[in-house]
Amino acid sequence: MNILVVDDKKTVQDMLTDLLISNGHTVDKAINGLDALSKAQQGNYQLFIIDHLMPLMNGLQLTKNLKNNPELANTKIIFMTTQGSQTLKTLAEFPLFDSVIDKPIDKTQLLNLITQFTDEKFDCESLQVNS
């Protein structure tokens, strides 16, 4: 699976990149929403892993831009936050995320989410955002 990891912290980018590559995925990195939007429009990604709070264009703004682009709108999004996934449920953008994961990232939980997206037997209608 081709994945774009979007986070302004190099340590988070590197940890996620190493984890994903070691599990057979191809990974590109972006340092903020503007960088990610440019790469998304030029790349062929099946998944975006997006941080919430970043400079220049935050994760919410990036998600809206991706979902408003017909070529990118169906790409899965895992949204990462330090604010607590419960607090995101009140946001208008919440339904745009395919899943939400709290930081610090639980590696097993993240890999399980990705497996759901890649499992051919997975029924997309049964996907639920983490509670």
N, C-alpha and C positions, 0 to 999 in steps of 0.2 A: 504494500500500500504506500502511495506517495503522500507524505504528511508535511504540512508547513507548521512549524512551531513558532509562535509569536510571543516573545517575552523580552522586556528591556533589561533583564538581568542575565548576564553571561553565564553565571553558575547554574541557573535554572535551565537555560538553553542547552548547556553542555550535558547536564544530567539527563534531561529528556532525550536529547539526541543519542547519547550513548545507550540508553535503555531501549529506545525504539529501533536503532540499528541492530543491536544485539538480538532483537526479536524479529529480524528479517524485513524491516521497513526501510524505505528510502526517505530521508529527512532533509528538508531545507529549513533555514532559520531566518527570522525577521526580527528587527530590534524594536519595532513599534508598528502601529496600525498603518501608517503611510507606506512604510517599507513593505509590509505584508500585502497591502492592497495591490501595489505594483507587481509583486512577485506572483500573487494569485491570478492576476489578469494575464500573466505570461506563462504560467505553469499549468500542470495537469495534476491537481491534488484531489485525493479522495477524502481527506480529513484536514481540518484546521484545528489546532490546539492553541487557544487564544487566552492571553492574560487579560485580566480586567483593567488594572490601572497601569497606564503607560503614558509617556509624553507624546506630544504632537497629535496623535489620534489614539484614543483609548480603545479598549476591547469592545465596548458597546457601540461606538461609532463605526469601528471596523466591521462588526457583525451586521449592522444595518446596511453598510455599503455592499457587503458580500451578498446579502439576501436580496438587495435591490438589483443585482446584476443577474439577468436570466441565465447566463452561462455558469454562474457560480452558486446560484440560489439553492440548489439541491445538495451541495457538498456538506457533509456532516461537520458539526462544530462541537468540540468539547471546550467549555469555558472554564478557565481557572480563576479562582478568587481568594484573596486573603480576608475578604469582608464577611465571609460566611455565606454558604449557599442559601440559607433561609432568608437572608436580607435581600437577595436578588429576586425572590419570588414576587416582590411588590413592583418590580420594574416592568415597564411596558415592553421591553425587549426580551423578557424572560422566555416567551414562547419560541423565540428564534433559535435558542440553544437546543442542541440534541441531547446534551448532558452537561451537568455542572459538577466540578470537582474542587474541593477545598485545598488550599495550600497550607502547609507544605504537602506536596503530592505524595499520596500513598501509591507506590509503584504497582503493586498488585491490583489495586482498584482501577488504575488507569489502563493497565493491560487488559483487564476484564472488559472494560468499556469498549476498547478498540476491538477486542475479539467479537463482541456483539455486532459491531459494524461490519466486520469482515465475514461473519458466519453466513454461508449461503442459505442456511435453513432459518436464519433469523427473520422474523416477521417485523417489518418496520413499524407497523401499527402498534406493536406491543412495547415499543421503546418508551421508557419513562425517564424523565429527568430525576436525578437523585433527590430524595426528600431530606 
